[in-house]
Every structure is written in C-alpha cells, then in structure tokens.
C-alpha cells in the first residue's frame, strides 16, 4: 500500500467502538517505527538538538487514519 502520510506504524486492532456517526479504533503497535518531524532550523538550534539525545515526539494532528493492504 502506498500513501502520502509520512508517519506510519504497523499494528493490530485491539478494540473497535462504533457510535452513531463515528468509530474509535485502538491499534497496538507491533513494530518499532521512525517518526519523521519537519521543524525549522531555528527550532533545531534553539533546542540544541543532537544525534543520540532523548526527546519526546508530540504528534499534533486532527486525523489518524487506518490503512489495510488489499
């Protein structure tokens, strides 16, 4: 499956809750993945980011999509 989303992880659905209009799908991530963040160079310098440094990745998004191979 090819999609344009840059940040994705593989996992297994553990729970589905269906509402009147929407549903929540809980996915247990089964494979480590790399999250790619595009930030400004000024932010890298301001935070003094270095390779090997421990950081928190915070995902700000209004959508989390589910994909399946056909």
Secondary structure, 3 states (H helix, E strand, C coil): CCCCCCCCCCEEEEEEEECCCCEEEEEEECCCCCCCCCCCHHHHHHHCCCCCCCCCCCCCCCCCCCCCCC
